Structure formats: C-alpha cells, structure tokens
Amino acid sequence: MNALFGFIPDTAAAAIWAMVVASLLPLAFALLAKMFGGFNLADNAHPRNFLQQTTGKAARANAAQQNSYETLPVFLVAVVVAMLFFVPQAIINNLAWLYVIIRIGYGAAYITNLATFRSILWGLSIACCLMLFYLAIRVSA
C-alpha cells in the first residue's frame, strides 16, 4: 500500500526525502521573512540584526523559521528511530510527510497571524513525532 493515498512510495527514500524537505522549510521561512521585510544586499552584513528589527509578516515568518529549527531535531530523530526499529515503512512515510504538510500549514498560519490554528498545527506536528517514537517502542517490546 502506498503512503498518503498513493502519492508517496513505500520506500525508505520517501521518508528520507521528507527529512530533506523538513530540513529546508526553515530556510524557506527565512527567505520569506527577508522578502516581507525588504531585505537588500546591504543587510547581508548583519542579517540577524535585520530580522530582529522586522515587524508584521516578516517578524512572524522569522519566528516560523526559528520554531522550525527548534522542532526539526525531534522529527529527524523520530524518523530515524522508527526506521531503525523496523516500524512499517508505509507508516513512517505517512507520518513523516504528514509532519511536513502540517509544518507548511504551520508556517502559513504563523505568517498570516492565525495564532490558535498555528498552535493546533504545532501540536499535530509534534504528535507525528511522538507517534513515530511510540511505534518504535511498541515494535521493540
């Protein structure tokens, strides 16, 4: 059975691609923050100072970037642990790509200032990670 309604193959490569995409999401949010904030080449001398001084959408995109970096290690370890303990690959792929999709929605909700929805999406993304850990524990018991 293919993951996510047939869109993702049941191979380990699919989970690895999800990890790659998740790793690139913070960079995408950083680019959005710079774009919304009016970043120019002169700002490249101190990009962190530039981002700290932004407001509105730019500041929220930067916050989405920071939170994405904060949750990324948990996701990466959860996927690797699930793979090491032989959780069925289709389940890993479903949860990995679901995490990625939710995190994209999280970033969009953050940028558009939908605070409650953003918090719900954050919880769901962490639930994907916790489910991977739980399944690895169940398989190893």
GUFILO-284091 format. One record per residue: residue number from 1; residue in three letters; x, y, z of N, C-alpha, C in turn. Coordinates in steps of 0.05 Angstrom, whole numbers, plus 5000, padded with zeros to 4 digits. Example, Ala and Ser with C-alpha at 12.3 -4.5 7.8 and 13.67 -1.06 7.14 Angstrom:
<atoms>
<k:1, r:ala, n.c1:5264, n.c2:4886, n.c3:5156, ca.c1:5246, ca.c2:4910, ca.c3:5156, c.c1:5264, c.c2:4934, c.c3:5156>;
<k:2, r:ser, n.c1:5257, n.c2:4955, n.c3:5142, ca.c1:5273, ca.c2:4979, ca.c3:5143, c.c1:5258, c.c2:5001, c.c3:5157>;
</atoms>
This chain:
<atoms>
<k:1, r:met, n.c1:5017, n.c2:4976, n.c3:5000, ca.c1:5000, ca.c2:5000, ca.c3:5000, c.c1:5018, c.c2:5025, c.c3:5000>;
<k:2, r:asn, n.c1:5012, n.c2:5043, n.c3:4982, ca.c1:5028, ca.c2:5068, ca.c3:4981, c.c1:5020, c.c2:5087, c.c3:5002>;
<k:3, r:ala, n.c1:5039, n.c2:5103, n.c3:5010, ca.c1:5033, ca.c2:5123, ca.c3:5031, c.c1:5018, c.c2:5147, c.c3:5020>;
<k:4, r:leu, n.c1:5003, n.c2:5160, n.c3:5037, ca.c1:4987, ca.c2:5184, ca.c3:5031, c.c1:4972, c.c2:5181, c.c3:5005>;
<k:5, r:phe, n.c1:4954, n.c2:5161, n.c3:5005, ca.c1:4935, ca.c2:5157, ca.c3:4983, c.c1:4949, c.c2:5152, c.c3:4956>;
<k:6, r:gly, n.c1:4972, n.c2:5138, n.c3:4957, ca.c1:4985, ca.c2:5131, ca.c3:4932, c.c1:5005, c.c2:5151, c.c3:4921>;
<k:7, r:phe, n.c1:5008, n.c2:5174, n.c3:4934, ca.c1:5026, ca.c2:5195, ca.c3:4924, c.c1:5055, c.c2:5190, c.c3:4932>;
<k:8, r:ile, n.c1:5060, n.c2:5174, n.c3:4953, ca.c1:5087, ca.c2:5170, ca.c3:4963, c.c1:5092, c.c2:5140, c.c3:4963>;
<k:9, r:pro, n.c1:5114, n.c2:5132, n.c3:4951, ca.c1:5121, ca.c2:5103, ca.c3:4950, c.c1:5128, c.c2:5093, c.c3:4978>;
<k:10, r:asp, n.c1:5127, n.c2:5067, n.c3:4982, ca.c1:5132, ca.c2:5055, ca.c3:5008, c.c1:5162, c.c2:5048, c.c3:5011>;
<k:11, r:thr, n.c1:5179, n.c2:5066, n.c3:5002, ca.c1:5208, ca.c2:5061, ca.c3:5005, c.c1:5220, c.c2:5079, c.c3:5026>;
<k:12, r:ala, n.c1:5243, n.c2:5071, n.c3:5036, ca.c1:5257, ca.c2:5088, ca.c3:5056, c.c1:5264, c.c2:5115, c.c3:5044>;
<k:13, r:ala, n.c1:5268, n.c2:5116, n.c3:5018, ca.c1:5275, ca.c2:5141, ca.c3:5005, c.c1:5253, c.c2:5162, c.c3:5009>;
<k:14, r:ala, n.c1:5228, n.c2:5154, n.c3:5010, ca.c1:5207, ca.c2:5173, ca.c3:5014, c.c1:5209, c.c2:5187, c.c3:5042>;
<k:15, r:ala, n.c1:5216, n.c2:5172, n.c3:5062, ca.c1:5220, ca.c2:5183, ca.c3:5089, c.c1:5244, c.c2:5201, c.c3:5089>;
<k:16, r:ile, n.c1:5265, n.c2:5193, n.c3:5075, ca.c1:5289, ca.c2:5210, ca.c3:5074, c.c1:5283, c.c2:5236, c.c3:5059>;
<k:17, r:trp, n.c1:5268, n.c2:5235, n.c3:5038, ca.c1:5260, ca.c2:5259, ca.c3:5024, c.c1:5243, c.c2:5277, c.c3:5042>;
<k:18, r:ala, n.c1:5226, n.c2:5266, n.c3:5058, ca.c1:5211, ca.c2:5282, ca.c3:5078, c.c1:5230, c.c2:5296, c.c3:5097>;
<k:19, r:met, n.c1:5251, n.c2:5282, n.c3:5106, ca.c1:5270, ca.c2:5294, ca.c3:5123, c.c1:5285, c.c2:5317, c.c3:5109>;
<k:20, r:val, n.c1:5291, n.c2:5314, n.c3:5084, ca.c1:5304, ca.c2:5335, ca.c3:5069, c.c1:5286, c.c2:5359, c.c3:5066>;
<k:21, r:val, n.c1:5261, n.c2:5355, n.c3:5059, ca.c1:5242, ca.c2:5377, ca.c3:5056, c.c1:5238, c.c2:5391, c.c3:5083>;
<k:22, r:ala, n.c1:5235, n.c2:5376, n.c3:5104, ca.c1:5232, ca.c2:5388, ca.c3:5131, c.c1:5256, c.c2:5404, c.c3:5138>;
<k:23, r:ser, n.c1:5279, n.c2:5395, n.c3:5130, ca.c1:5304, ca.c2:5410, ca.c3:5136, c.c1:5306, c.c2:5436, c.c3:5121>;
<k:24, r:leu, n.c1:5293, n.c2:5437, n.c3:5098, ca.c1:5294, ca.c2:5461, ca.c3:5081, c.c1:5272, c.c2:5481, c.c3:5088>;
<k:25, r:leu, n.c1:5252, n.c2:5473, n.c3:5103, ca.c1:5230, ca.c2:5491, ca.c3:5110, c.c1:5239, c.c2:5515, c.c3:5125>;
<k:26, r:pro, n.c1:5257, n.c2:5513, n.c3:5145, ca.c1:5266, ca.c2:5537, ca.c3:5159, c.c1:5279, c.c2:5557, c.c3:5140>;
<k:27, r:leu, n.c1:5293, n.c2:5547, n.c3:5120, ca.c1:5306, ca.c2:5565, ca.c3:5100, c.c1:5285, c.c2:5579, c.c3:5084>;
<k:28, r:ala, n.c1:5264, n.c2:5565, n.c3:5077, ca.c1:5242, ca.c2:5578, ca.c3:5062, c.c1:5229, c.c2:5600, c.c3:5078>;
<k:29, r:phe, n.c1:5225, n.c2:5595, n.c3:5104, ca.c1:5213, ca.c2:5615, ca.c3:5121, c.c1:5232, c.c2:5639, c.c3:5125>;
<k:30, r:ala, n.c1:5258, n.c2:5634, n.c3:5126, ca.c1:5277, ca.c2:5656, ca.c3:5127, c.c1:5276, c.c2:5673, c.c3:5102>;
<k:31, r:leu, n.c1:5274, n.c2:5660, n.c3:5079, ca.c1:5273, ca.c2:5675, ca.c3:5054, c.c1:5247, c.c2:5692, c.c3:5054>;
<k:32, r:leu, n.c1:5225, n.c2:5681, n.c3:5063, ca.c1:5200, ca.c2:5696, ca.c3:5064, c.c1:5203, c.c2:5720, c.c3:5083>;
<k:33, r:ala, n.c1:5216, n.c2:5715, n.c3:5106, ca.c1:5219, ca.c2:5737, ca.c3:5125, c.c1:5235, c.c2:5760, c.c3:5113>;
<k:34, r:lys, n.c1:5256, n.c2:5752, n.c3:5099, ca.c1:5273, ca.c2:5773, ca.c3:5086, c.c1:5257, c.c2:5787, c.c3:5063>;
<k:35, r:met, n.c1:5242, n.c2:5772, n.c3:5048, ca.c1:5226, ca.c2:5784, ca.c3:5027, c.c1:5205, c.c2:5803, c.c3:5038>;
<k:36, r:phe, n.c1:5191, n.c2:5794, n.c3:5058, ca.c1:5170, ca.c2:5811, ca.c3:5070, c.c1:5182, c.c2:5836, c.c3:5084>;
<k:37, r:gly, n.c1:5206, n.c2:5833, n.c3:5094, ca.c1:5219, ca.c2:5855, ca.c3:5109, c.c1:5235, c.c2:5874, c.c3:5091>;
<k:38, r:gly, n.c1:5236, n.c2:5869, n.c3:5065, ca.c1:5251, ca.c2:5887, ca.c3:5048, c.c1:5281, c.c2:5884, c.c3:5049>;
<k:39, r:phe, n.c1:5290, n.c2:5860, n.c3:5053, ca.c1:5319, ca.c2:5854, ca.c3:5055, c.c1:5333, c.c2:5862, c.c3:5029>;
<k:40, r:asn, n.c1:5356, n.c2:5875, n.c3:5032, ca.c1:5373, ca.c2:5880, ca.c3:5008, c.c1:5402, c.c2:5872, c.c3:5014>;
<k:41, r:leu, n.c1:5419, n.c2:5874, n.c3:4994, ca.c1:5446, ca.c2:5865, ca.c3:4997, c.c1:5461, c.c2:5878, c.c3:5020>;
<k:42, r:ala, n.c1:5456, n.c2:5903, n.c3:5025, ca.c1:5469, ca.c2:5917, ca.c3:5047, c.c1:5463, c.c2:5904, c.c3:5074>;
<k:43, r:asp, n.c1:5439, n.c2:5892, n.c3:5076, ca.c1:5430, ca.c2:5879, ca.c3:5101, c.c1:5445, c.c2:5853, c.c3:5106>;
<k:44, r:asn, n.c1:5458, n.c2:5843, n.c3:5085, ca.c1:5471, ca.c2:5817, ca.c3:5087, c.c1:5496, c.c2:5818, c.c3:5106>;
<k:45, r:ala, n.c1:5505, n.c2:5841, n.c3:5112, ca.c1:5528, ca.c2:5844, ca.c3:5131, c.c1:5520, c.c2:5834, c.c3:5159>;
<k:46, r:his, n.c1:5494, n.c2:5839, n.c3:5166, ca.c1:5484, ca.c2:5831, ca.c3:5192, c.c1:5455, c.c2:5822, c.c3:5189>;
<k:47, r:pro, n.c1:5451, n.c2:5799, n.c3:5176, ca.c1:5423, ca.c2:5790, ca.c3:5171, c.c1:5407, c.c2:5785, c.c3:5196>;
<k:48, r:arg, n.c1:5419, n.c2:5776, n.c3:5217, ca.c1:5404, ca.c2:5770, ca.c3:5242, c.c1:5394, c.c2:5796, c.c3:5254>;
<k:49, r:asn, n.c1:5411, n.c2:5817, n.c3:5253, ca.c1:5402, ca.c2:5843, ca.c3:5263, c.c1:5378, c.c2:5853, c.c3:5247>;
<k:50, r:phe, n.c1:5380, n.c2:5849, n.c3:5221, ca.c1:5358, ca.c2:5857, ca.c3:5203, c.c1:5332, c.c2:5843, c.c3:5211>;
<k:51, r:leu, n.c1:5334, n.c2:5817, n.c3:5214, ca.c1:5310, ca.c2:5801, ca.c3:5221, c.c1:5299, c.c2:5808, c.c3:5248>;
<k:52, r:gln, n.c1:5316, n.c2:5814, n.c3:5267, ca.c1:5306, ca.c2:5821, ca.c3:5294, c.c1:5291, c.c2:5848, c.c3:5294>;
<k:53, r:gln, n.c1:5296, n.c2:5864, n.c3:5275, ca.c1:5283, ca.c2:5890, ca.c3:5273, c.c1:5258, c.c2:5890, c.c3:5256>;
<k:54, r:thr, n.c1:5251, n.c2:5868, n.c3:5244, ca.c1:5227, ca.c2:5867, ca.c3:5227, c.c1:5202, c.c2:5866, c.c3:5244>;
<k:55, r:thr, n.c1:5180, n.c2:5872, n.c3:5232, ca.c1:5153, ca.c2:5871, ca.c3:5245, c.c1:5134, c.c2:5858, c.c3:5226>;
<k:56, r:gly, n.c1:5110, n.c2:5853, n.c3:5236, ca.c1:5088, ca.c2:5842, ca.c3:5219, c.c1:5095, c.c2:5815, c.c3:5207>;
<k:57, r:lys, n.c1:5088, n.c2:5811, n.c3:5182, ca.c1:5092, ca.c2:5786, ca.c3:5168, c.c1:5121, c.c2:5777, c.c3:5169>;
<k:58, r:ala, n.c1:5139, n.c2:5796, n.c3:5165, ca.c1:5168, ca.c2:5789, ca.c3:5165, c.c1:5176, c.c2:5777, c.c3:5192>;
<k:59, r:ala, n.c1:5168, n.c2:5790, n.c3:5213, ca.c1:5175, ca.c2:5780, ca.c3:5240, c.c1:5162, c.c2:5753, c.c3:5245>;
<k:60, r:arg, n.c1:5137, n.c2:5749, n.c3:5236, ca.c1:5124, ca.c2:5724, ca.c3:5241, c.c1:5137, c.c2:5702, c.c3:5224>;
<k:61, r:ala, n.c1:5146, n.c2:5708, n.c3:5199, ca.c1:5160, ca.c2:5688, ca.c3:5183, c.c1:5186, c.c2:5681, c.c3:5196>;
<k:62, r:asn, n.c1:5200, n.c2:5700, n.c3:5208, ca.c1:5225, ca.c2:5694, ca.c3:5222, c.c1:5219, c.c2:5677, c.c3:5246>;
<k:63, r:ala, n.c1:5198, n.c2:5682, n.c3:5260, ca.c1:5191, ca.c2:5665, ca.c3:5283, c.c1:5184, c.c2:5636, c.c3:5274>;
<k:64, r:ala, n.c1:5171, n.c2:5634, n.c3:5251, ca.c1:5165, ca.c2:5607, ca.c3:5240, c.c1:5191, c.c2:5593, c.c3:5233>;
<k:65, r:gln, n.c1:5210, n.c2:5608, n.c3:5223, ca.c1:5237, ca.c2:5596, ca.c3:5217, c.c1:5249, c.c2:5586, c.c3:5243>;
<k:66, r:gln, n.c1:5249, n.c2:5602, n.c3:5264, ca.c1:5262, ca.c2:5594, ca.c3:5289, c.c1:5249, c.c2:5570, c.c3:5301>;
<k:67, r:asn, n.c1:5222, n.c2:5569, n.c3:5300, ca.c1:5208, ca.c2:5546, ca.c3:5312, c.c1:5213, c.c2:5522, c.c3:5295>;
<k:68, r:ser, n.c1:5215, n.c2:5525, n.c3:5269, ca.c1:5221, ca.c2:5502, ca.c3:5252, c.c1:5248, c.c2:5490, c.c3:5258>;
<k:69, r:tyr, n.c1:5268, n.c2:5506, n.c3:5264, ca.c1:5294, ca.c2:5496, ca.c3:5272, c.c1:5292, c.c2:5482, c.c3:5299>;
<k:70, r:glu, n.c1:5275, n.c2:5492, n.c3:5317, ca.c1:5272, ca.c2:5481, ca.c3:5344, c.c1:5260, c.c2:5453, c.c3:5343>;
<k:71, r:thr, n.c1:5240, n.c2:5448, n.c3:5326, ca.c1:5227, ca.c2:5422, ca.c3:5325, c.c1:5240, c.c2:5402, c.c3:5306>;
<k:72, r:leu, n.c1:5257, n.c2:5412, n.c3:5289, ca.c1:5269, ca.c2:5395, ca.c3:5268, c.c1:5285, c.c2:5371, c.c3:5280>;
<k:73, r:pro, n.c1:5301, n.c2:5375, n.c3:5301, ca.c1:5316, ca.c2:5352, ca.c3:5311, c.c1:5298, c.c2:5329, c.c3:5322>;
<k:74, r:val, n.c1:5276, n.c2:5337, n.c3:5334, ca.c1:5257, ca.c2:5317, ca.c3:5345, c.c1:5246, c.c2:5300, c.c3:5322>;
<k:75, r:phe, n.c1:5239, n.c2:5314, n.c3:5300, ca.c1:5228, ca.c2:5300, ca.c3:5277, c.c1:5249, c.c2:5281, c.c3:5264>;
<k:76, r:leu, n.c1:5272, n.c2:5292, n.c3:5260, ca.c1:5293, ca.c2:5276, ca.c3:5247, c.c1:5300, c.c2:5251, c.c3:5263>;
<k:77, r:val, n.c1:5303, n.c2:5254, n.c3:5289, ca.c1:5309, ca.c2:5231, ca.c3:5306, c.c1:5286, c.c2:5211, c.c3:5306>;
<k:78, r:ala, n.c1:5261, n.c2:5222, n.c3:5307, ca.c1:5238, ca.c2:5204, ca.c3:5308, c.c1:5237, c.c2:5186, c.c3:5283>;
<k:79, r:val, n.c1:5242, n.c2:5198, n.c3:5260, ca.c1:5241, ca.c2:5182, ca.c3:5235, c.c1:5263, c.c2:5161, c.c3:5235>;
<k:80, r:val, n.c1:5287, n.c2:5169, n.c3:5243, ca.c1:5310, ca.c2:5150, ca.c3:5243, c.c1:5305, c.c2:5128, c.c3:5263>;
<k:81, r:val, n.c1:5295, n.c2:5135, n.c3:5286, ca.c1:5290, ca.c2:5114, ca.c3:5307, c.c1:5269, c.c2:5095, c.c3:5296>;
<k:82, r:ala, n.c1:5248, n.c2:5105, n.c3:5284, ca.c1:5227, ca.c2:5088, ca.c3:5273, c.c1:5238, c.c2:5069, c.c3:5252>;
<k:83, r:met, n.c1:5256, n.c2:5079, n.c3:5235, ca.c1:5268, ca.c2:5063, ca.c3:5215, c.c1:5286, c.c2:5042, c.c3:5227>;
<k:84, r:leu, n.c1:5301, n.c2:5049, n.c3:5247, ca.c1:5320, ca.c2:5030, ca.c3:5260, c.c1:5305, c.c2:5008, c.c3:5274>;
<k:85, r:phe, n.c1:5281, n.c2:5013, n.c3:5284, ca.c1:5266, ca.c2:4993, ca.c3:5298, c.c1:5245, c.c2:4979, c.c3:5280>;
<k:86, r:phe, n.c1:5248, n.c2:4983, n.c3:5254, ca.c1:5232, ca.c2:4969, ca.c3:5234, c.c1:5202, c.c2:4974, c.c3:5237>;
<k:87, r:val, n.c1:5194, n.c2:4998, n.c3:5243, ca.c1:5166, ca.c2:5006, ca.c3:5241, c.c1:5159, c.c2:5003, c.c3:5211>;
<k:88, r:pro, n.c1:5136, n.c2:4993, n.c3:5204, ca.c1:5130, ca.c2:4990, ca.c3:5176, c.c1:5134, c.c2:5016, c.c3:5160>;
<k:89, r:gln, n.c1:5148, n.c2:5014, n.c3:5138, ca.c1:5157, ca.c2:5037, ca.c3:5123, c.c1:5134, c.c2:5055, c.c3:5114>;
<k:90, r:ala, n.c1:5111, n.c2:5043, n.c3:5107, ca.c1:5088, ca.c2:5058, ca.c3:5098, c.c1:5078, c.c2:5077, c.c3:5120>;
<k:91, r:ile, n.c1:5079, n.c2:5067, n.c3:5145, ca.c1:5070, ca.c2:5083, ca.c3:5168, c.c1:5090, c.c2:5106, c.c3:5172>;
<k:92, r:ile, n.c1:5116, n.c2:5100, n.c3:5171, ca.c1:5136, ca.c2:5120, ca.c3:5174, c.c1:5132, c.c2:5142, c.c3:5153>;
<k:93, r:asn, n.c1:5129, n.c2:5134, n.c3:5128, ca.c1:5126, ca.c2:5153, ca.c3:5106, c.c1:5101, c.c2:5170, c.c3:5110>;
<k:94, r:asn, n.c1:5079, n.c2:5158, n.c3:5118, ca.c1:5055, ca.c2:5173, ca.c3:5123, c.c1:5059, c.c2:5194, c.c3:5144>;
<k:95, r:leu, n.c1:5070, n.c2:5187, n.c3:5167, ca.c1:5074, ca.c2:5205, ca.c3:5189, c.c1:5096, c.c2:5226, c.c3:5182>;
<k:96, r:ala, n.c1:5116, n.c2:5218, n.c3:5168, ca.c1:5137, ca.c2:5238, ca.c3:5160, c.c1:5126, c.c2:5259, c.c3:5141>;
<k:97, r:trp, n.c1:5112, n.c2:5251, n.c3:5121, ca.c1:5101, ca.c2:5270, ca.c3:5102, c.c1:5078, c.c2:5286, c.c3:5114>;
<k:98, r:leu, n.c1:5063, n.c2:5274, n.c3:5132, ca.c1:5042, ca.c2:5288, ca.c3:5146, c.c1:5055, c.c2:5310, c.c3:5163>;
<k:99, r:tyr, n.c1:5077, n.c2:5305, n.c3:5176, ca.c1:5092, ca.c2:5325, ca.c3:5191, c.c1:5099, c.c2:5348, c.c3:5173>;
<k:100, r:val, n.c1:5111, n.c2:5342, n.c3:5150, ca.c1:5119, ca.c2:5363, ca.c3:5131, c.c1:5096, c.c2:5380, c.c3:5122>;
<k:101, r:ile, n.c1:5074, n.c2:5367, n.c3:5115, ca.c1:5050, ca.c2:5382, ca.c3:5106, c.c1:5039, c.c2:5400, c.c3:5129>;
<k:102, r:ile, n.c1:5038, n.c2:5389, n.c3:5153, ca.c1:5029, ca.c2:5405, ca.c3:5176, c.c1:5047, c.c2:5428, c.c3:5181>;
<k:103, r:arg, n.c1:5074, n.c2:5424, n.c3:5179, ca.c1:5093, ca.c2:5445, ca.c3:5184, c.c1:5091, c.c2:5467, c.c3:5163>;
<k:104, r:ile, n.c1:5084, n.c2:5460, n.c3:5138, ca.c1:5079, ca.c2:5481, ca.c3:5118, c.c1:5055, c.c2:5497, c.c3:5126>;
<k:105, r:gly, n.c1:5034, n.c2:5483, n.c3:5134, ca.c1:5010, ca.c2:5497, ca.c3:5144, c.c1:5016, c.c2:5514, c.c3:5168>;
<k:106, r:tyr, n.c1:5032, n.c2:5504, n.c3:5186, ca.c1:5041, ca.c2:5519, ca.c3:5210, c.c1:5054, c.c2:5545, c.c3:5202>;
<k:107, r:gly, n.c1:5072, n.c2:5544, n.c3:5183, ca.c1:5086, ca.c2:5568, ca.c3:5174, c.c1:5066, c.c2:5588, c.c3:5162>;
<k:108, r:ala, n.c1:5048, n.c2:5578, n.c3:5146, ca.c1:5028, ca.c2:5595, ca.c3:5133, c.c1:5010, c.c2:5608, c.c3:5155>;
<k:109, r:ala, n.c1:5002, n.c2:5592, n.c3:5174, ca.c1:4985, ca.c2:5602, ca.c3:5196, c.c1:5000, c.c2:5623, c.c3:5213>;
<k:110, r:tyr, n.c1:5026, n.c2:5618, n.c3:5217, ca.c1:5042, ca.c2:5637, ca.c3:5232, c.c1:5044, c.c2:5664, c.c3:5217>;
<k:111, r:ile, n.c1:5051, n.c2:5662, n.c3:5192, ca.c1:5054, ca.c2:5687, ca.c3:5176, c.c1:5029, c.c2:5703, c.c3:5173>;
<k:112, r:thr, n.c1:5006, n.c2:5689, n.c3:5171, ca.c1:4980, ca.c2:5703, ca.c3:5168, c.c1:4967, c.c2:5709, c.c3:5195>;
<k:113, r:asn, n.c1:4982, n.c2:5704, n.c3:5217, ca.c1:4974, ca.c2:5711, ca.c3:5244, c.c1:4948, c.c2:5697, c.c3:5254>;
<k:114, r:leu, n.c1:4947, n.c2:5671, n.c3:5248, ca.c1:4925, ca.c2:5654, ca.c3:5258, c.c1:4936, c.c2:5639, c.c3:5282>;
<k:115, r:ala, n.c1:4938, n.c2:5652, n.c3:5304, ca.c1:4952, ca.c2:5642, ca.c3:5327, c.c1:4941, c.c2:5615, c.c3:5338>;
<k:116, r:thr, n.c1:4915, n.c2:5613, n.c3:5341, ca.c1:4903, ca.c2:5589, ca.c3:5352, c.c1:4907, c.c2:5565, c.c3:5333>;
<k:117, r:phe, n.c1:4902, n.c2:5570, n.c3:5308, ca.c1:4905, ca.c2:5549, ca.c3:5288, c.c1:4935, c.c2:5541, c.c3:5286>;
<k:118, r:arg, n.c1:4952, n.c2:5560, n.c3:5288, ca.c1:4981, ca.c2:5554, ca.c3:5288, c.c1:4988, c.c2:5536, c.c3:5311>;
<k:119, r:ser, n.c1:4978, n.c2:5542, n.c3:5335, ca.c1:4983, ca.c2:5525, ca.c3:5358, c.c1:4973, c.c2:5497, c.c3:5355>;
<k:120, r:ile, n.c1:4950, n.c2:5494, n.c3:5343, ca.c1:4938, ca.c2:5468, ca.c3:5338, c.c1:4956, c.c2:5452, c.c3:5319>;
<k:121, r:leu, n.c1:4965, n.c2:5466, n.c3:5298, ca.c1:4983, ca.c2:5453, ca.c3:5278, c.c1:5009, c.c2:5445, c.c3:5291>;
<k:122, r:trp, n.c1:5020, n.c2:5462, n.c3:5309, ca.c1:5044, ca.c2:5455, ca.c3:5323, c.c1:5040, c.c2:5429, c.c3:5338>;
<k:123, r:gly, n.c1:5019, n.c2:5427, n.c3:5353, ca.c1:5013, ca.c2:5403, ca.c3:5369, c.c1:5010, c.c2:5379, c.c3:5351>;
<k:124, r:leu, n.c1:4997, n.c2:5381, n.c3:5328, ca.c1:4994, ca.c2:5359, ca.c3:5310, c.c1:5021, c.c2:5350, c.c3:5298>;
<k:125, r:ser, n.c1:5038, n.c2:5369, n.c3:5293, ca.c1:5065, ca.c2:5362, ca.c3:5282, c.c1:5081, c.c2:5347, c.c3:5303>;
<k:126, r:ile, n.c1:5080, n.c2:5356, n.c3:5327, ca.c1:5094, ca.c2:5342, ca.c3:5349, c.c1:5081, c.c2:5314, c.c3:5354>;
<k:127, r:ala, n.c1:5055, n.c2:5312, n.c3:5350, ca.c1:5042, ca.c2:5286, ca.c3:5353, c.c1:5052, c.c2:5266, c.c3:5333>;
<k:128, r:cys, n.c1:5058, n.c2:5275, n.c3:5309, ca.c1:5070, ca.c2:5257, ca.c3:5288, c.c1:5097, c.c2:5246, c.c3:5298>;
<k:129, r:cys, n.c1:5113, n.c2:5263, n.c3:5310, ca.c1:5139, ca.c2:5254, ca.c3:5321, c.c1:5135, c.c2:5235, c.c3:5344>;
<k:130, r:leu, n.c1:5117, n.c2:5242, n.c3:5362, ca.c1:5113, ca.c2:5224, ca.c3:5385, c.c1:5101, c.c2:5197, c.c3:5377>;
<k:131, r:met, n.c1:5085, n.c2:5197, n.c3:5356, ca.c1:5074, ca.c2:5172, ca.c3:5346, c.c1:5096, c.c2:5154, c.c3:5334>;
<k:132, r:leu, n.c1:5115, n.c2:5166, n.c3:5320, ca.c1:5137, ca.c2:5151, ca.c3:5310, c.c1:5153, c.c2:5138, c.c3:5333>;
<k:133, r:phe, n.c1:5158, n.c2:5154, n.c3:5354, ca.c1:5172, ca.c2:5143, ca.c3:5377, c.c1:5156, c.c2:5120, c.c3:5390>;
<k:134, r:tyr, n.c1:5130, n.c2:5125, n.c3:5393, ca.c1:5113, ca.c2:5105, ca.c3:5406, c.c1:5113, c.c2:5079, c.c3:5390>;
<k:135, r:leu, n.c1:5111, n.c2:5081, n.c3:5363, ca.c1:5111, ca.c2:5057, ca.c3:5347, c.c1:5137, c.c2:5042, c.c3:5348>;
<k:136, r:ala, n.c1:5159, n.c2:5057, n.c3:5350, ca.c1:5185, ca.c2:5044, ca.c3:5353, c.c1:5187, c.c2:5029, c.c3:5379>;
<k:137, r:ile, n.c1:5176, n.c2:5041, n.c3:5400, ca.c1:5175, ca.c2:5028, ca.c3:5427, c.c1:5158, c.c2:5003, c.c3:5425>;
<k:138, r:arg, n.c1:5135, n.c2:5005, n.c3:5413, ca.c1:5117, ca.c2:4981, ca.c3:5411, c.c1:5130, c.c2:4959, c.c3:5395>;
<k:139, r:val, n.c1:5143, n.c2:4965, n.c3:5373, ca.c1:5156, ca.c2:4945, ca.c3:5357, c.c1:5179, c.c2:4931, c.c3:5371>;
<k:140, r:ser, n.c1:5193, n.c2:4947, n.c3:5388, ca.c1:5216, ca.c2:4936, ca.c3:5401, c.c1:5209, c.c2:4920, c.c3:5426>;
<k:141, r:ala, n.c1:5185, n.c2:4923, n.c3:5436, ca.c1:5177, ca.c2:4910, ca.c3:5461, c.c1:5172, c.c2:4880, c.c3:5458>;
</atoms>
